Amino acid sequence: MFLYDTFPKEFLWGVGTGAFQVEGSWRKDGKGSSIWDRFTHSEFRDADSTGASSDSYILLDKDLSALDFLGVTFYQFSISWSRLFPTGVVAAPNEKGLQYYNTLIDSLLYRNIDPVVTLYHWDLPLMLQEKYGGWKNESMIDIFNDYATFCFQTFGDRVKYWITIHNPYLVAWHGYGTGIHAPGERGKIRTVYSVGHNLIKAHAKVWHTYKEHFEPYQKGMISIILGSHWIEPNKLENELDISKCQKSMERVLGWFAKPIHGDGDYPEELKNEFLFLPHFTEDEKNYIKGTADFFAFSFGPSNFKPPNTLPKMGQNLSLNLREVLNWIKLEYNSPRILIAENGWFTDSHVKTDDTTAIYMMKNFINKVLQAIKYDNIDVFGYTAWSLLDGFEWQHAYNIRRGLFYVDFKSKKKERIPKSSALYYKQIIGENGFFPKDSTPNLQAQFSCDFSWGITESVLKAELAASSPQFCDSNLYLWNVTGDGLLHRVEGVKLKTRPAQCTDFVSIKKQLDLLEKMEVTHYRFALDWSMILPNGDLSVVNRQVLRYYRCVISEVLKLNIQSMVTLYYPTHTYLGLPGPLLQTGGWLNQSTAYAFQDYAALCFRELGDLVKLWITINEPNQLSNVYNRSSNDTYRAAHNLLIAHAMAWRIYDEQYRSSQYGKVSLSLHSDWAEPANPFFESHSKAANRFLQFEIGWFANPIFKTGDYPATMREYITFKNRKGLSYTLLPSFTSEEKQLVKGAADFYALNHFTTRFVIHEPQNGSQYEFDRDIQFLQDITCLSSPSRLAVVPWGIRKVLKWIKKTYGDIDIYITANGIDDPSLDNDELRNYYLGKYVQEVLKAYYIDKVNIKGYYAFKLTEEKSKPRFGFFTSDSKGKPSIKFYNSLINNNGFPADYSVCGLSSHEKQCSFCSFISQKKPLIFFACCLFSTLILLLAIIFFHKRKRRKRFKAKSIKCICVSF
């Protein structure tokens, strides 16, 4: 889960660049050529542009302004070796180059920004490559040490953090193996490991030089940046897969980390796999181990691309930074860690709207925070990569990694902050993450008449009672021919009792489930096609209607009210009677009139038992079905609106006065949030989504009697540009009067929040008309069906409904999430608790008139997302008890409940008890009556015998006398 918290107070925030990537001026002021200068001019067609880059060498002030804007505490940059020493050999330094780096360091210190200086970021002086063969030659160890010594002497009084080499794995593997980096050699694997061997020894020698000669009075720290991927097993329980992941990490990160941060030697995996691997003597092992004052770690696209060069061993690459930090902690004895390079990339055409980079940054930095807070990993700083757009090695200028956009073709090369720069600035300013909704949890309750419900989809009616012994008048003989079957006896008829609701087995099951849920309301849908198979009133399936009436009446005996949905279409089951489908479905206006007749039938047959009606569930989602063209989509929607309005008018005019019910339609109402809050176009796209998704149906009913002006204007705008040929239907004056006000409350189904970006699209489709795309926030807790858990979204949409459509009654008719667990659905518990809490805030703080909350859903279907509180075989889940507690507490009370049981409720509870225990009470009454009758008979006979005895006694006395 995403962690809202702050970093330690002393945490360091920085940004980095590489000299060759951003400095430019490759021939200016006496600079010598590097291996990358030659490599780019031989390997890249657009060679001239690589010399320009971002021109940091001549535009230092602009870089410093960018750093000021971010508010960083350190700046990690590299020194161009060939800019100081054109031949690579330490002699008299190039004065212009020396002046540049002195000015840079002094300017940083003036701004209270610590310089973190990298000595070697891949740009080896060309003459060293030509004369010695580059890092293949052991002579480079001493030459590099001389260069480093000069830098310590010259800059060390002002530099407290030094990096010897940036990511030696990529230097060795891609420079001397794959050849995609300079010097571009495609050598043997033996050469690759020989180069790595020399890089390790060069680093160790420089470290010792600093420790012996400079650290005592300069008080600095020195390390090497090691980069790595992260890999996870295909099967978490499979030891072989886990072993392969370990080997993969050892081959990349362990190759350099184990000698330097471990015991001074290579991992056993490498030594066993490559017998030609160079050996360290015992003295060399002791000399190399521990040659880092902190673990500088690089984690980004350079370590993942190209992926075919990584030893994945059939396992899965992952971007989970927290996990790899844990691996480093366990492998190398909990070192102090600096995230020395981290970030992602965008395509070259992206300018300042780098929304994806924001979410990658958010994810990476939060993983670091989790590692600190939860895993006690000592991470002391973070380097966002990189400050500026620049030359991206083998990708040249085809990707961008900067926080600041640079137009390489312009003369001024202005540093324009991207949205990622604005976001990073915000993180630095807050030193972490603050929740979007900072309102503390409430200890309060909903109104005493608040409806707590559970939602089910379409109930399939039983067409016959499942207890034939009660209603079948035939006599049967069993197994008369030895076949094990029942055989009817012809000509014999038995006396039967009338059919009863309790004959329906499925109703008994529903009652059992509902009793366990402890809800006050039950929402379910009728099956139109079963009630009216011909689509009109010519054939009415009375048995189906009886079934639904039985459901409602039996549920009422549990003191549970029903909210009945007349029509519940889905993208897989449209739910229309066959004849209506054949005549075009909702594209044909006659379907609306058929729906009016169907609704009137249901009101007449069931309305005396139902107080809450939903005409149509989520008509704004039928764009998934009627998607051949946008004109089809809008035409179907228009007819759906008319159908709902006619049904509402029928109820209002003919049934409301006697049945006292309320009618509405239920709209899918997810919240839309701008994916990039720093861009107005995203905010406009989010509002456009709400208008096209919710306002499309809500505006005509709850506001104007017509579609939202935003919809009409935007579609007209696209028509004028030739991007769409959509025609949004128009309402006649009679239709406006029919539709406007045709709802007694607002019913919404809400499941998640959608993160929206503006994305221009061409074509006559409903989805294209909106010009939006959705972005998945990888930092959000989400379900298997990728529903993001964003509790504050439901509060925002409730406030938006109130603001847009006035202070109307609102029922949340479906809210829930799919949880894959059968035995411990803690995701559902978390979701319920957080979302109901936000609903309570909307009710209590925002004064939204919320009348009820219905959790989705009662039972789940086989092979579908697990939304149910009960499995398809009616097995209950732990979340039932959690929902029970919300219902019984009527929210989140403090120490007491303001809602006591009224006399009516007590009476209803007693009635409910009577209803549930009816058979037992009947038996007890019969037993009691029998006992009374028996006692009466005994008493009567005893009295009669006493009279006879008395009569005989009197007779005897008379005779004697």
HUDARA-V489447 format. One record per residue. N is the residue number from 1. RES is the residue in one letter. PHI is phi in whole degrees, 0 to 359 (none if undefined). OMEGA is omega as a letter, one per 40 degrees, with the letter a starting at -180 (NA if undefined). Layout:
N;RES;PHI;OMEGA, N;RES;PHI;OMEGA
This chain:
1;M;none;i, 2;F;293;a, 3;L;255;i, 4;Y;266;a, 5;D;193;i, 6;T;246;i, 7;F;280;i, 8;P;304;a, 9;K;302;a, 10;E;272;a, 11;F;298;a, 12;L;260;i, 13;W;245;a, 14;G;217;i, 15;V;212;a, 16;G;224;i, 17;T;213;i, 18;G;247;a, 19;A;303;a, 20;F;295;a, 21;Q;287;a, 22;V;237;a, 23;E;289;a, 24;G;65;i, 25;S;48;a, 26;W;288;i, 27;R;244;a, 28;K;270;i, 29;D;54;i, 30;G;81;i, 31;K;292;i, 32;G;274;i, 33;S;282;i, 34;S;247;i, 35;I;298;i, 36;W;284;i, 37;D;299;a, 38;R;290;a, 39;F;298;a, 40;T;293;a, 41;H;284;i, 42;S;263;a, 43;E;257;a, 44;F;247;a, 45;R;294;a, 46;D;272;a, 47;A;294;a, 48;D;299;a, 49;S;292;a, 50;T;293;i, 51;G;285;a, 52;A;275;a, 53;S;51;a, 54;S;268;i, 55;D;58;i, 56;S;297;a, 57;Y;298;a, 58;I;255;a, 59;L;237;a, 60;L;302;a, 61;D;302;a, 62;K;290;i, 63;D;295;a, 64;L;295;i, 65;S;296;i, 66;A;296;i, 67;L;295;i, 68;D;301;a, 69;F;301;a, 70;L;288;a, 71;G;79;a, 72;V;288;i, 73;T;258;i, 74;F;211;i, 75;Y;232;i, 76;Q;263;i, 77;F;223;i, 78;S;247;i, 79;I;268;i, 80;S;282;a, 81;W;307;a, 82;S;283;i, 83;R;280;i, 84;L;277;a, 85;F;229;a, 86;P;305;i, 87;T;267;a, 88;G;95;a, 89;V;271;a, 90;V;290;i, 91;A;214;i, 92;A;290;a, 93;P;287;i, 94;N;289;a, 95;E;299;a, 96;K;296;i, 97;G;295;i, 98;L;300;i, 99;Q;297;a, 100;Y;298;a, 101;Y;289;i, 102;N;297;i, 103;T;297;i, 104;L;299;a, 105;I;296;a, 106;D;297;i, 107;S;294;i, 108;L;294;a, 109;L;297;i, 110;Y;300;a, 111;R;266;a, 112;N;61;i, 113;I;251;i, 114;D;286;i, 115;P;280;i, 116;V;247;a, 117;V;253;i, 118;T;263;a, 119;L;282;a, 120;Y;221;i, 121;H;241;i, 122;W;81;a, 123;D;265;i, 124;L;296;i, 125;P;306;a, 126;L;300;a, 127;M;296;i, 128;L;290;i, 129;Q;290;a, 130;E;288;a, 131;K;276;a, 132;Y;248;a, 133;G;85;i, 134;G;68;a, 135;W;287;i, 136;K;290;a, 137;N;260;i, 138;E;297;i, 139;S;300;a, 140;M;298;a, 141;I;298;a, 142;D;288;i, 143;I;296;i, 144;F;294;i, 145;N;297;i, 146;D;297;i, 147;Y;298;i, 148;A;297;a, 149;T;299;i, 150;F;300;a, 151;C;297;i, 152;F;298;a, 153;Q;295;a, 154;T;274;a, 155;F;247;a, 156;G;297;i, 157;D;293;a, 158;R;241;a, 159;V;248;a, 160;K;254;i, 161;Y;231;i, 162;W;240;i, 163;I;240;a, 164;T;284;a, 165;I;224;i, 166;H;267;i, 167;N;51;a, 168;P;297;i, 169;Y;303;a, 170;L;290;i, 171;V;300;a, 172;A;285;a, 173;W;288;a, 174;H;269;i, 175;G;281;a, 176;Y;235;i, 177;G;242;a, 178;T;281;i, 179;G;79;a, 180;I;275;i, 181;H;245;i, 182;A;296;e, 183;P;277;i, 184;G;81;i, 185;E;275;i, 186;R;252;a, 187;G;268;i, 188;K;280;a, 189;I;298;i, 190;R;298;i, 191;T;294;a, 192;V;304;a, 193;Y;285;i, 194;S;293;i, 195;V;297;i, 196;G;301;i, 197;H;299;a, 198;N;292;i, 199;L;297;i, 200;I;297;a, 201;K;292;i, 202;A;295;i, 203;H;300;a, 204;A;299;a, 205;K;295;i, 206;V;296;i, 207;W;300;i, 208;H;296;i, 209;T;301;a, 210;Y;295;a, 211;K;297;a, 212;E;282;a, 213;H;248;a, 214;F;235;a, 215;E;300;a, 216;P;306;a, 217;Y;245;i, 218;Q;271;i, 219;K;59;i, 220;G;263;i, 221;M;232;a, 222;I;219;i, 223;S;206;i, 224;I;228;i, 225;I;278;i, 226;L;249;a, 227;G;252;i, 228;S;200;i, 229;H;272;i, 230;W;224;a, 231;I;222;a, 232;E;236;a, 233;P;289;i, 234;N;300;i, 235;K;237;a, 236;L;297;a, 237;E;269;a, 238;N;272;a, 239;E;296;i, 240;L;295;i, 241;D;296;i, 242;I;298;i, 243;S;297;i, 244;K;294;i, 245;C;296;i, 246;Q;299;i, 247;K;296;i, 248;S;299;i, 249;M;294;i, 250;E;292;a, 251;R;288;a, 252;V;257;a, 253;L;285;a, 254;G;296;i, 255;W;309;a, 256;F;255;a, 257;A;287;a, 258;K;293;i, 259;P;298;a, 260;I;277;a, 261;H;260;a, 262;G;249;a, 263;D;259;i, 264;G;89;a, 265;D;229;i, 266;Y;288;i, 267;P;299;i, 268;E;302;i, 269;E;303;a, 270;L;291;a, 271;K;294;i, 272;N;286;a, 273;E;281;a, 274;F;241;a, 275;L;293;i, 276;F;278;a, 277;L;303;i, 278;P;302;a, 279;H;254;i, 280;F;263;i, 281;T;288;i, 282;E;300;i, 283;D;296;i, 284;E;295;i, 285;K;299;i, 286;N;294;a, 287;Y;287;a, 288;I;273;a, 289;K;296;i, 290;G;79;a, 291;T;271;i, 292;A;200;a, 293;D;276;i, 294;F;200;i, 295;F;264;i, 296;A;268;a, 297;F;237;i, 298;S;251;a, 299;F;216;a, 300;G;187;a, 301;P;298;i, 302;S;298;a, 303;N;271;a, 304;F;243;a, 305;K;242;e, 306;P;281;a, 307;P;292;a, 308;N;289;i, 309;T;266;i, 310;L;268;i, 311;P;281;a, 312;K;285;i, 313;M;56;i, 314;G;77;a, 315;Q;255;a, 316;N;253;i, 317;L;289;a, 318;S;219;i, 319;L;256;a, 320;N;278;a, 321;L;296;i, 322;R;299;a, 323;E;294;a, 324;V;290;i, 325;L;294;i, 326;N;295;i, 327;W;297;i, 328;I;298;i, 329;K;300;a, 330;L;288;a, 331;E;284;a, 332;Y;235;i, 333;N;61;i, 334;S;50;i, 335;P;285;i, 336;R;288;a, 337;I;237;i, 338;L;249;i, 339;I;286;a, 340;A;269;i, 341;E;198;i, 342;N;203;i, 343;G;158;a, 344;W;221;a, 345;F;222;i, 346;T;230;i, 347;D;291;a, 348;S;295;a, 349;H;283;a, 350;V;287;a, 351;K;262;a, 352;T;255;a, 353;D;269;a, 354;D;264;a, 355;T;300;a, 356;T;301;i, 357;A;297;i, 358;I;300;a, 359;Y;290;i, 360;M;294;i, 361;M;297;i, 362;K;303;a, 363;N;294;a, 364;F;299;a, 365;I;293;i, 366;N;292;i, 367;K;296;i, 368;V;295;i, 369;L;298;i, 370;Q;298;i, 371;A;298;i, 372;I;289;a, 373;K;282;a, 374;Y;265;a, 375;D;252;i, 376;N;55;i, 377;I;270;a, 378;D;273;i, 379;V;264;a, 380;F;250;i, 381;G;196;a, 382;Y;223;i, 383;T;246;i, 384;A;283;a, 385;W;238;e, 386;S;232;a, 387;L;297;a, 388;L;235;i, 389;D;296;a, 390;G;199;i, 391;F;282;a, 392;E;253;i, 393;W;53;a, 394;Q;294;i, 395;H;271;a, 396;A;52;a, 397;Y;251;a, 398;N;277;i, 399;I;227;i, 400;R;231;i, 401;R;233;a, 402;G;279;i, 403;L;283;i, 404;F;243;i, 405;Y;280;i, 406;V;231;i, 407;D;274;a, 408;F;293;a, 409;K;272;a, 410;S;277;i, 411;K;279;a, 412;K;283;i, 413;K;50;a, 414;E;299;i, 415;R;268;a, 416;I;257;a, 417;P;295;i, 418;K;277;i, 419;S;297;i, 420;S;295;i, 421;A;293;i, 422;L;296;a, 423;Y;291;i, 424;Y;295;i, 425;K;301;i, 426;Q;295;i, 427;I;298;i, 428;I;298;a, 429;G;299;a, 430;E;269;a, 431;N;55;i, 432;G;146;a, 433;F;231;i, 434;F;250;a, 435;P;297;a, 436;K;297;i, 437;D;249;a, 438;S;267;i, 439;T;295;a, 440;P;294;i, 441;N;299;a, 442;L;267;i, 443;Q;249;a, 444;A;203;a, 445;Q;232;i, 446;F;281;i, 447;S;297;a, 448;C;294;i, 449;D;261;a, 450;F;296;a, 451;S;268;i, 452;W;253;a, 453;G;234;i, 454;I;225;a, 455;T;253;i, 456;E;232;i, 457;S;275;a, 458;V;287;i, 459;L;273;i, 460;K;279;a, 461;A;286;i, 462;E;285;a, 463;L;278;i, 464;A;213;i, 465;A;294;a, 466;S;262;i, 467;S;237;a, 468;P;295;a, 469;Q;296;a, 470;F;269;a, 471;C;238;i, 472;D;268;a, 473;S;275;a, 474;N;278;i, 475;L;258;a, 476;Y;236;i, 477;L;246;a, 478;W;254;i, 479;N;63;a, 480;V;292;i, 481;T;253;i, 482;G;80;a, 483;D;266;i, 484;G;74;a, 485;L;247;i, 486;L;273;i, 487;H;236;a, 488;R;285;i, 489;V;268;a, 490;E;289;i, 491;G;83;i, 492;V;247;i, 493;K;237;a, 494;L;255;i, 495;K;278;a, 496;T;237;i, 497;R;263;i, 498;P;298;i, 499;A;297;a, 500;Q;234;a, 501;C;299;a, 502;T;290;i, 503;D;291;a, 504;F;281;a, 505;V;295;a, 506;S;296;i, 507;I;294;i, 508;K;300;i, 509;K;295;i, 510;Q;299;a, 511;L;297;i, 512;D;298;a, 513;L;293;a, 514;L;295;i, 515;E;298;i, 516;K;288;a, 517;M;285;i, 518;E;62;a, 519;V;276;i, 520;T;258;a, 521;H;221;a, 522;Y;230;i, 523;R;255;i, 524;F;216;a, 525;A;244;i, 526;L;277;i, 527;D;255;a, 528;W;304;a, 529;S;293;i, 530;M;276;a, 531;I;288;i, 532;L;235;a, 533;P;300;i, 534;N;268;i, 535;G;85;i, 536;D;227;a, 537;L;275;a, 538;S;294;i, 539;V;228;i, 540;V;245;i, 541;N;279;a, 542;R;293;i, 543;Q;296;i, 544;V;293;i, 545;L;300;i, 546;R;297;i, 547;Y;299;a, 548;Y;295;i, 549;R;295;i, 550;C;295;i, 551;V;302;a, 552;I;295;a, 553;S;290;i, 554;E;291;i, 555;V;294;i, 556;L;299;i, 557;K;294;i, 558;L;271;a, 559;N;64;i, 560;I;244;i, 561;Q;277;i, 562;S;258;i, 563;M;254;a, 564;V;255;i, 565;T;261;a, 566;L;284;a, 567;Y;218;a, 568;Y;231;a, 569;P;279;i, 570;T;226;a, 571;H;289;i, 572;T;261;a, 573;Y;221;a, 574;L;290;i, 575;G;77;i, 576;L;271;i, 577;P;304;a, 578;G;308;a, 579;P;300;i, 580;L;289;i, 581;L;298;a, 582;Q;293;a, 583;T;262;i, 584;G;109;i, 585;G;60;a, 586;W;281;i, 587;L;282;a, 588;N;256;a, 589;Q;296;i, 590;S;297;i, 591;T;297;i, 592;A;296;i, 593;Y;290;i, 594;A;296;i, 595;F;293;i, 596;Q;300;i, 597;D;295;i, 598;Y;297;a, 599;A;297;a, 600;A;299;i, 601;L;299;a, 602;C;294;i, 603;F;300;a, 604;R;292;a, 605;E;276;a, 606;L;238;a, 607;G;296;i, 608;D;292;a, 609;L;254;a, 610;V;243;i, 611;K;251;a, 612;L;231;a, 613;W;239;i, 614;I;243;a, 615;T;289;a, 616;I;226;i, 617;N;268;i, 618;E;50;i, 619;P;297;i, 620;N;283;i, 621;Q;256;a, 622;L;286;i, 623;S;297;i, 624;N;289;a, 625;V;262;a, 626;Y;269;a, 627;N;242;i, 628;R;297;i, 629;S;203;i, 630;S;296;i, 631;N;296;i, 632;D;297;a, 633;T;301;a, 634;Y;289;i, 635;R;292;i, 636;A;298;i, 637;A;298;i, 638;H;299;a, 639;N;292;i, 640;L;296;i, 641;L;298;i, 642;I;297;i, 643;A;298;i, 644;H;300;a, 645;A;298;i, 646;M;295;i, 647;A;296;i, 648;W;297;a, 649;R;296;i, 650;I;301;a, 651;Y;295;a, 652;D;298;a, 653;E;274;a, 654;Q;248;a, 655;Y;237;a, 656;R;299;a, 657;S;296;a, 658;S;254;a, 659;Q;258;i, 660;Y;59;i, 661;G;263;i, 662;K;229;a, 663;V;228;i, 664;S;206;i, 665;L;234;a, 666;S;255;a, 667;L;254;i, 668;H;293;a, 669;S;226;i, 670;D;285;i, 671;W;278;i, 672;A;242;a, 673;E;242;i, 674;P;299;a, 675;A;299;i, 676;N;241;a, 677;P;291;a, 678;F;269;a, 679;F;238;a, 680;E;297;a, 681;S;298;i, 682;H;287;i, 683;S;295;i, 684;K;295;i, 685;A;295;i, 686;A;296;i, 687;N;295;i, 688;R;296;i, 689;F;300;a, 690;L;298;a, 691;Q;290;a, 692;F;287;a, 693;E;270;a, 694;I;258;a, 695;G;301;i, 696;W;312;i, 697;F;256;a, 698;A;285;a, 699;N;300;i, 700;P;300;a, 701;I;275;a, 702;F;261;a, 703;K;226;a, 704;T;253;a, 705;G;83;a, 706;D;218;i, 707;Y;293;a, 708;P;301;i, 709;A;301;i, 710;T;301;i, 711;M;297;a, 712;R;299;a, 713;E;295;a, 714;Y;288;i, 715;I;294;i, 716;T;298;i, 717;F;301;a, 718;K;288;i, 719;N;298;a, 720;R;297;a, 721;K;275;i, 722;G;75;a, 723;L;267;a, 724;S;203;i, 725;Y;240;a, 726;T;286;i, 727;L;236;i, 728;L;285;a, 729;P;301;i, 730;S;250;i, 731;F;272;i, 732;T;287;i, 733;S;299;i, 734;E;293;i, 735;E;294;i, 736;K;300;i, 737;Q;295;a, 738;L;293;a, 739;V;278;a, 740;K;299;i, 741;G;81;a, 742;A;276;i, 743;A;195;a, 744;D;264;i, 745;F;197;i, 746;Y;261;i, 747;A;247;a, 748;L;231;i, 749;N;255;a, 750;H;229;a, 751;F;233;a, 752;T;202;i, 753;T;244;a, 754;R;260;i, 755;F;264;a, 756;V;247;i, 757;I;236;i, 758;H;280;a, 759;E;220;i, 760;P;303;a, 761;Q;222;a, 762;N;242;i, 763;G;142;a, 764;S;263;i, 765;Q;229;i, 766;Y;304;a, 767;E;296;a, 768;F;285;a, 769;D;299;a, 770;R;275;a, 771;D;55;i, 772;I;226;i, 773;Q;226;i, 774;F;257;i, 775;L;243;i, 776;Q;274;i, 777;D;280;a, 778;I;291;i, 779;T;273;a, 780;C;279;i, 781;L;297;a, 782;S;216;a, 783;S;267;i, 784;P;303;i, 785;S;272;i, 786;R;68;i, 787;L;276;i, 788;A;284;i, 789;V;271;a, 790;V;230;a, 791;P;303;a, 792;W;295;i, 793;G;296;a, 794;I;290;i, 795;R;294;a, 796;K;295;a, 797;V;290;i, 798;L;294;i, 799;K;294;a, 800;W;295;i, 801;I;297;i, 802;K;298;a, 803;K;295;a, 804;T;278;a, 805;Y;241;i, 806;G;91;a, 807;D;275;a, 808;I;261;i, 809;D;294;a, 810;I;230;i, 811;Y;244;i, 812;I;274;a, 813;T;269;i, 814;A;196;i, 815;N;206;a, 816;G;182;a, 817;I;214;i, 818;D;275;i, 819;D;236;a, 820;P;289;a, 821;S;281;i, 822;L;264;a, 823;D;255;a, 824;N;211;a, 825;D;277;a, 826;E;291;i, 827;L;297;i, 828;R;294;i, 829;N;300;a, 830;Y;299;a, 831;Y;300;a, 832;L;301;a, 833;G;298;a, 834;K;288;a, 835;Y;289;i, 836;V;295;i, 837;Q;299;i, 838;E;290;i, 839;V;296;i, 840;L;297;i, 841;K;297;i, 842;A;297;a, 843;Y;288;a, 844;Y;274;a, 845;I;268;a, 846;D;273;i, 847;K;60;i, 848;V;281;a, 849;N;277;a, 850;I;272;a, 851;K;259;a, 852;G;193;i, 853;Y;228;a, 854;Y;242;i, 855;A;284;a, 856;F;247;e, 857;K;216;a, 858;L;293;a, 859;T;233;i, 860;E;260;i, 861;E;264;i, 862;K;294;i, 863;S;59;i, 864;K;234;i, 865;P;305;a, 866;R;276;i, 867;F;271;a, 868;G;280;i, 869;F;283;i, 870;F;238;i, 871;T;288;a, 872;S;296;i, 873;D;257;i, 874;S;68;i, 875;K;273;a, 876;G;285;i, 877;K;249;a, 878;P;300;a, 879;S;297;i, 880;I;301;a, 881;K;295;i, 882;F;294;i, 883;Y;294;i, 884;N;304;a, 885;S;294;i, 886;L;298;a, 887;I;293;a, 888;N;294;i, 889;N;271;a, 890;N;56;a, 891;G;125;a, 892;F;230;a, 893;P;287;i, 894;A;281;a, 895;D;256;a, 896;Y;214;i, 897;S;257;i, 898;V;280;a, 899;C;257;i, 900;G;268;i, 901;L;287;i, 902;S;284;i, 903;S;298;i, 904;H;296;a, 905;E;295;i, 906;K;298;i, 907;Q;298;i, 908;C;294;i, 909;S;296;i, 910;F;296;i, 911;C;298;i, 912;S;297;i, 913;F;298;i, 914;I;300;a, 915;S;296;a, 916;Q;290;a, 917;K;259;a, 918;K;304;a, 919;P;299;a, 920;L;294;i, 921;I;294;i, 922;F;298;i, 923;F;296;a, 924;A;297;i, 925;C;297;i, 926;C;299;a, 927;L;297;a, 928;F;295;i, 929;S;297;i, 930;T;298;i, 931;L;297;i, 932;I;298;i, 933;L;297;i, 934;L;297;i, 935;L;297;i, 936;A;296;a, 937;I;295;i, 938;I;298;a, 939;F;299;a, 940;F;297;a, 941;H;292;i, 942;K;298;a, 943;R;294;a, 944;K;295;i, 945;R;295;a, 946;R;295;i, 947;K;294;i, 948;R;297;i, 949;F;297;a, 950;K;293;i, 951;A;295;i, 952;K;296;a, 953;S;297;a, 954;I;295;i, 955;K;298;i, 956;C;297;a, 957;I;295;a, 958;C;297;a, 959;V;295;a, 960;S;297;a, 961;F;293;NA
